[in-house]
Amino acid sequence: MSRGRILIVDDEANARTALANLLADDGYNTETAADGFKALPKLDEQNPDVVLTDLRMPGMDGLELIKRAKERDPEVEVVVMTAHGAVETAVAAMQLGAASYLTKPINVPELGIVIERAMERRRLRRETSQLRERLADRDSLDNIVGSSPSMKALAELVRQVAPSRASVLITGESGTGKELVAAAIHRHSGRGGGPFVKLNCAALAESVLESELFGHERGSFTGAMARRDGRFQQANGGTLFLDEIGEISQALQVKLLRFLQEREFERVGGNETVSVDVRVIAATNRNLQEAIREGRFREDLYYRLNVVTLEMPPLRTREGDITLLAMHFLRRYADLNDKTLKGFSEEALLALNEYRWPGNVRELENVIERAVVLARRDTIELGDLPASVRTERTQANGIRIPGSRLEDIERHAILRTLEHTGGSTSKAADILGISPRKIQYKLQEYQTDGKALATTARSRTND
């Protein structure tokens, strides 16, 4: 599988052929052109991810080619090659949109690193562009953002359940978005024009909770100066969302069960029977079946609430959704704080995707809001994220992702793989998906820096 498309433009035939062969060995799909004019049609034909171009060429020089390439594809990565002493020209190229430059003669290990970084920037920009398009698609279920298989399945269930009158129980860890799903069910139901009333059952004492649910009559308790309608009556014709349903007392469970069976109740301190048309959606982060076994939750109430169950997946299992949600929150809080932000740096995105998110979507939202407030550039950088997110560790002997430099991660992978293969560069190259030549170049570089292991010496004698 190709690692990407590279167009190499250089008027020196030997130089461009050598570069093409070297990069092809590294898995890239390469095309060459002798000057800027000959490169133009290949920009359209190949649609390269990276243009690697000399600056001084007859006819159309590298600077003009950069302008033309950026006009055709503003997202294309351009890396320029220039002779020693021509740094001013390289700076001019970068002002026109070039991402980086290399000085001739080309240092092969440096070339590999620069091209890899250019490809990664290209990939992230393409992904960000696709995410913006998906976020702009209003065919989604309101604010439920996600394209992972688990979220697609959940969205389909919401569409099926919403038009019915059935009670719904939403389960899942705290911060997974249970209230958003409840609101989406309401809005996509026949009750969408009616009230959507919310109550957190864990936030109130039992005596207060009963009054909040069913209302009370004047004089029913100290401080009850007038009759007051409860949440059930406020939600008449609509939906009542009861969050943390597992926290209500046995006495209130009996009264709630009666309402679900008969659709009527009495206010606290009153005798008048009140009938209302309310759909109940409940949510919990507790295991209600375990609570039933322990005698803390009524089994008959459980089955009345649990006509349909929707289980919210934790964020750590939603592959691909973290970047999508991060962009969603970035746009929201950038607008609220009147800031212009393009997106995230490569390092920041890696950190967000490596973190385990024990607080789920709620935690991610808080992290992005904080980052937007602290951001000093037009992108969210690694340093804008909390320390807990930045310092997620891998299992690999002190290498931290994110937190380690790309060169350190690459060096660690090469040297550990050589240890595994007994020093064979050919076997290590097969495992890593790179060329043996590149491993040999890297080993020379590590030895020069004084960082090579004893395995390095063995690898040159074994191959």
Residue pairs with C-beta under 8 A, 6 or more apart in sequence:
1 27
2 27
2 28
2 29
3 26
3 27
3 28
3 119
4 28
4 29
4 49
4 50
4 119
4 122
5 28
5 29
5 30
5 31
5 46
5 47
5 48
5 49
5 50
6 23
6 28
6 29
6 30
6 31
6 48
6 49
6 50
6 51
6 52
6 115
7 30
7 31
7 32
7 33
7 39
7 42
7 43
7 46
7 48
7 50
7 51
7 52
7 53
8 16
8 19
8 20
8 23
8 30
8 31
8 32
8 33
8 52
8 53
9 16
9 32
9 33
9 34
9 35
9 36
9 38
9 39
9 51
9 52
9 53
9 54
9 57
9 62
9 65
10 16
10 19
10 32
10 34
10 53
10 54
10 57
10 81
11 34
11 35
11 54
11 57
11 58
12 54
13 34
15 54
16 32
16 33
16 34
17 32
19 30
19 52
19 106
19 111
20 30
20 31
20 32
22 108
22 111
22 437
23 30
23 111
23 115
24 30
25 435
25 437
25 438
26 112
26 115
26 434
26 435
26 438
27 433
27 434
27 435
28 115
31 42
31 46
31 48
33 39
33 42
35 57
35 58
35 59
35 60
36 53
36 57
36 59
36 60
36 61
36 62
36 64
36 65
36 68
37 59
37 60
39 51
39 53
39 65
39 69
40 65
40 68
42 48
43 51
43 68
43 69
43 72
43 73
43 76
44 72
47 73
48 76
49 76
49 77
49 118
49 119
49 122
50 76
50 77
50 78
50 79
50 115
50 118
50 119
50 122
51 65
51 66
51 69
51 76
51 77
51 78
51 79
52 79
52 81
52 115
53 62
53 65
53 66
53 78
53 79
53 80
53 81
54 62
54 80
54 81
54 82
55 61
55 62
55 63
55 80
55 81
55 82
55 86
55 89
55 90
55 93
56 62
56 82
56 83
56 86
56 89
60 68
62 80
62 93
63 89
63 92
63 93
63 96
66 78
66 80
66 93
66 96
66 97
66 98
67 96
69 76
69 78
70 76
70 78
70 96
70 97
74 97
75 122
75 125
75 126
75 129
76 122
77 99
77 118
77 119
77 121
77 122
78 93
78 97
78 98
78 99
79 98
79 99
79 100
79 101
79 102
79 114
79 115
79 118
80 90
80 93
80 94
80 98
80 100
80 101
80 102
81 101
81 102
81 103
81 104
81 106
82 89
82 90
82 93
82 101
82 102
82 103
82 104
83 103
83 104
84 103
84 104
90 98
90 101
93 101
94 100
94 101
99 118
99 121
100 114
100 117
100 118
102 110
102 111
102 114
108 441
109 441
109 442
109 445
112 438
112 441
113 406
113 407
113 410
116 406
117 406
120 346
121 346
124 343
124 344
124 346
124 349
127 323
128 327
128 342
128 343
128 344
131 323
131 324
131 327
132 327
134 147
134 324
135 145
135 324
135 327
135 328
135 331
140 155
141 155
141 158
141 159
141 184
141 188
142 180
142 183
142 184
142 187
143 180
143 184
144 151
144 154
144 155
144 158
144 177
144 180
144 181
144 184
145 321
145 324
145 325
145 328
146 152
146 154
146 155
146 318
146 321
146 324
146 325
147 320
147 321
147 324
148 313
148 317
148 318
148 319
148 320
148 321
150 313
150 317
150 318
151 313
151 318
151 321
154 181
154 310
154 311
154 312
154 313
157 308
157 310
158 181
158 184
158 185
158 188
158 310
159 188
161 168
161 185
161 308
161 310
162 184
162 185
162 186
162 187
162 188
162 189
163 188
163 189
163 190
164 189
164 308
165 279
166 307
166 308
167 260
167 279
167 280
167 281
167 282
167 304
167 305
167 306
167 307
167 308
168 182
168 185
168 281
168 282
168 307
168 308
168 309
168 310
169 245
169 281
169 282
169 283
169 284
169 288
169 305
169 306
169 307
169 308
169 309
169 310
170 178
170 181
170 182
170 281
170 282
170 283
170 284
170 309
170 310
170 311
170 312
171 178
171 283
171 284
171 285
171 288
171 309
171 310
171 311
171 312
172 178
172 283
172 285
172 311
172 312
172 313
172 314
173 285
173 312
173 314
173 360
174 285
174 359
174 360
174 362
175 315
175 359
175 360
175 361
175 362
175 363
176 312
176 313
176 314
176 315
176 360
176 361
177 312
177 360
177 361
177 362
178 243
178 283
178 312
179 198
179 241
179 243
179 283
181 310
181 312
182 196
182 198
182 239
182 241
182 281
182 283
183 196
183 241
185 239
185 281
186 192
186 196
186 238
186 239
186 241
186 279
186 281
187 196
189 239
189 279
191 237
191 238
191 239
191 279
194 235
194 236
194 237
194 238
194 239
195 234
195 235
195 236
195 237
195 238
195 239
196 235
196 238
196 239
196 241
197 231
197 234
197 235
197 238
197 239
197 240
197 241
198 240
198 241
198 243
199 209
199 212
199 213
199 231
199 240
199 241
199 242
199 243
200 243
200 244
201 209
201 242
201 243
201 244
201 245
201 247
201 248
202 243
202 244
202 247
203 244
204 212
206 248
206 249
206 251
206 252
207 221
209 248
209 252
210 251
210 252
210 255
210 268
211 220
211 221
211 224
211 228
211 230
211 268
212 230
212 231
213 230
213 231
213 232
213 252
213 255
213 256
214 230
214 232
214 255
214 265
214 266
214 267
214 268
215 227
215 228
215 229
215 230
215 232
215 233
215 267
215 268
215 274
216 224
216 227
216 228
216 230
216 267
216 268
216 269
216 270
217 224
217 227
217 267
217 268
217 269
217 270
218 224
218 225
218 226
218 227
219 269
220 267
220 268
220 269
220 270
221 268
221 269
224 269
227 267
230 267
231 240
232 240
232 259
232 265
232 274
232 276
232 278
233 274
233 276
235 276
235 278
236 276
236 277
236 278
237 277
237 278
238 278
238 279
239 278
239 279
239 280
239 281
240 278
240 279
240 280
240 281
241 281
241 282
241 283
242 280
242 281
242 282
242 283
243 282
243 283
244 283
244 284
244 285
245 282
245 283
245 284
245 288
245 305
246 284
246 285
246 286
246 288
246 291
246 297
247 286
248 256
250 296
250 298
253 297
253 298
253 301
254 298
255 265
256 301
257 298
257 300
257 301
257 304
258 264
258 265
259 265
259 280
260 280
260 301
260 304
260 305
261 304
263 275
263 276
263 277
263 278
264 273
264 274
264 275
264 276
265 273
265 274
266 272
266 273
266 274
267 274
280 305
282 305
288 297
288 302
288 306
289 302
291 297
292 298
292 299
292 302
314 357
314 360
315 321
315 322
315 325
315 357
315 360
315 361
315 363
315 364
316 356
316 357
322 352
322 353
322 357
322 364
323 344
323 349
323 352
323 353
325 361
325 364
325 365
326 344
326 349
326 352
326 364
326 368
327 343
327 344
329 364
329 365
329 368
329 369
330 341
330 343
330 344
330 368
330 372
330 380
333 368
333 369
333 372
333 373
334 340
334 341
334 372
337 372
337 373
339 372
339 375
340 378
341 372
341 375
341 378
341 379
341 380
342 378
342 379
343 379
343 380
344 352
344 379
344 380
345 379
345 380
345 381
345 382
347 381
347 382
347 402
348 371
348 379
348 380
348 381
348 382
348 384
348 385
348 402
350 401
350 402
351 382
351 385
351 389
351 390
351 392
351 402
351 403
352 364
352 367
352 385
352 389
354 392
354 394
354 401
354 402
355 388
355 389
355 392
356 392
357 363
357 364
359 366
367 385
367 386
367 389
368 380
370 384
370 386
371 380
371 384
371 385
372 380
374 384
375 381
375 384
376 384
382 390
382 402
383 390
390 402
390 403
391 400
391 403
392 400
392 401
392 402
393 400
393 401
394 400
394 401
396 412
396 416
397 412
397 416
399 408
399 409
399 412
401 409
410 442
411 442
411 446
411 451
413 432
414 428
414 432
414 439
414 442
414 443
415 446
415 452
415 453
415 455
415 456
417 428
417 431
417 432
418 424
418 425
418 428
418 439
418 455
418 456
418 459
419 453
419 455
420 428
420 431
421 427
421 428
421 431
422 458
422 462
423 455
423 458
423 459
423 461
423 462
423 463
424 459
424 462
424 463
425 436
425 439
425 440
425 443
425 459
425 462
425 463
426 436
426 463
428 436
428 439
428 459
429 435
429 436
429 438
429 439
432 439
436 463
439 459
440 460
443 452
443 456
443 459
443 460
446 452
446 456
447 456
